[in-house]
Amino acid sequence: MGTVSSSAAAAEVPDGNSKIQQYGPSKQSGFSLPPGPRGWPLLGNLPQLMGSRKQAQETISELSRRYGKIVRIDLAGTRVVVLHGHRAVKAAFAQRQLSARPKFHITDTIIPGTGILGSSGNEWTEIRAFIITVLKGQGIGRSGFEQNIAAEAAILAEAMSQHNGRAFDPRHLISNAVSNIICSVVFGRRFQYSDPAFERLLRLLTDMIAEAGAGGLFEFSPVFVKLWFLPPLLSYIRAIKSYYSHVRVLFQEHGRQDLKGSPRDLIDVFFHEKQEKERVGVKSPALQTENLLRILTDLFGAGTETTATTLRWAMLYMMGHPEIQSRVQRELDGVTGRNRLPRIADKPELPYTKAVLCEIQRVATVVPLGLSHRCSEDTTLMGYKIPKGTIINANIWHNHFDPLVWEEPEKFRPERFLDRAGKFRPREELIPFGTGRRSCPGEHLAKMELFIFFTHLLHHFTFKRANDASPISFEGRNGVVWSPLNFQICAVARE
């Protein structure tokens, strides 16, 4: 079908043939709707998006050249506005009216309750406050919790060393290590890397993320619920059901602690706060038991997949750029020596290492279209009318590869995050955790994990490609997250 901007496709659809064809100078209250390409009757722009050989974020990015920074597309009758450019994203997500979430049409039919990802309004405010309370209570950001991550990094390094420098796929080890951090917060325990049930849960999570379509496409249009029999949707639905069933088993195994004791984890804190509110006669719309499993599935998924995927990209880029890997190791050795491991307190003295982590998060934008927002009431954005119910996505991939912001954006150049004196230079245009009111509440935890896992692994190993392996590819696979194709790596122990 070609790209979404295909004039041939647009020409086949007569003006006014259906309500989908409202693109153009349709003015309401003095403001026009954002411009965008014409679509097909009923299906809108889905055939063009799904028929393009390019990734969805690239195809939509090309539309911004023709229609501007704010582009309107139609997904089977669902109006979606995609934002391009840091200014547009920042202006949009600072607005209260653009801070709601759309309905998760498929997941909501399978998993009861409301979680952190799909909640809006007062319910979201309360759930978010609860999550932040839990994270603070677990010591996120303090040295005690840093030691928990360091201990898991040591277990991961030991597991990698068992391969004795031979090639292996790091996917399972990385996912299990990262997942154990969020499991300690949520379930109060960690899992052995050899645990077959937990290995299956991680595989189900990966499948669900991959099957959801770019940016969770299948969730936000009600038409897909009626098309459940299509093979891609059927696979996605099966993955959700299996994933949810496995998380529910973990919840049942956790059990209920005597609430007079000190809460061990998120589950205990949830029931403790619920009990306290009920004791004083306060009914909380968020802290209801039916919401807890949804919160657990959200946190387990979000706390595992994005960080683990970023670390896999990090290993791939270090393997593909040995000179950059060597420079990171020299900087680490210069600060910590070979007799101790890096700590969070060392970050100010590791500007190049920080720059490399930022560049990895830029070139490997793991959530290319961000998490979808929903307009909760009519509003305006940069001169355009945004009607209630509109889905809003930020094309973060476009922003991270914008040549007007990043010189030679296709190249892996950590120096773009350093000033002329070699000091670390943060860039506000880099938003791997989102921005505004709905930015990731676990950002601080994720940053701690990325830094500790990355630096500890490079302290222990040099990552290399096997002599007989295929050439290194930086191509990815699109789903809710942008993940690298499966690869093998040699973890060669350093002296």
Sequence and secondary structure as in RCSB ss.txt:
>XXXX:A:sequence
MGTVSSSAAAAEVPDGNSKIQQYGPSKQSGFSLPPGPRGWPLLGNLPQLMGSRKQAQETISELSRRYGKIVRIDL
AGTRVVVLHGHRAVKAAFAQRQLSARPKFHITDTIIPGTGILGSSGNEWTEIRAFIITVLKGQGIGRSGFEQNIA
AEAAILAEAMSQHNGRAFDPRHLISNAVSNIICSVVFGRRFQYSDPAFERLLRLLTDMIAEAGAGGLFEFSPVFV
KLWFLPPLLSYIRAIKSYYSHVRVLFQEHGRQDLKGSPRDLIDVFFHEKQEKERVGVKSPALQTENLLRILTDLF
GAGTETTATTLRWAMLYMMGHPEIQSRVQRELDGVTGRNRLPRIADKPELPYTKAVLCEIQRVATVVPLGLSHRC
SEDTTLMGYKIPKGTIINANIWHNHFDPLVWEEPEKFRPERFLDRAGKFRPREELIPFGTGRRSCPGEHLAKMEL
FIFFTHLLHHFTFKRANDASPISFEGRNGVVWSPLNFQICAVARE
>XXXX:A:secstr
   TT HHHHHTS TTSSTT   SS EETTEE       BTTTBTHHHHHH SS HHHHHHHHHHHH SEEEEEE
TTEEEEEE SHHHHHHHHT GGG B    TTHHHHS S  TTT  HHHHHHHHHHHHHHHHHTTTTSHHHHHHHH
HHHHHHHHHHHTTTT  B  HHHHHHHHHHHHHHHHTS    TT HHHHHHHHHHHHHHHHT GGGGGGS GGGG
GGTTSHHHHHHHHHHHHHHHHHHHHHHHH    TTS   SHHHHHHHHHHHHHHTT   SSS HHHHHHHHHHHH
HHHHHHHHHHHHHHHHHHHH HHHHHHHHHHHHHHH SSS   GGGGGG HHHHHHHHHHHHHT SSTT   EE 
 S EEETTEEE TT EEEE HHHHHT TTTSSSTTS  GGGGB TTS B   TT  TT  GGGS TTHHHHHHHH
HHHHHHHHHHEEEE  TTS      EEESSSEEE    BEEEE  
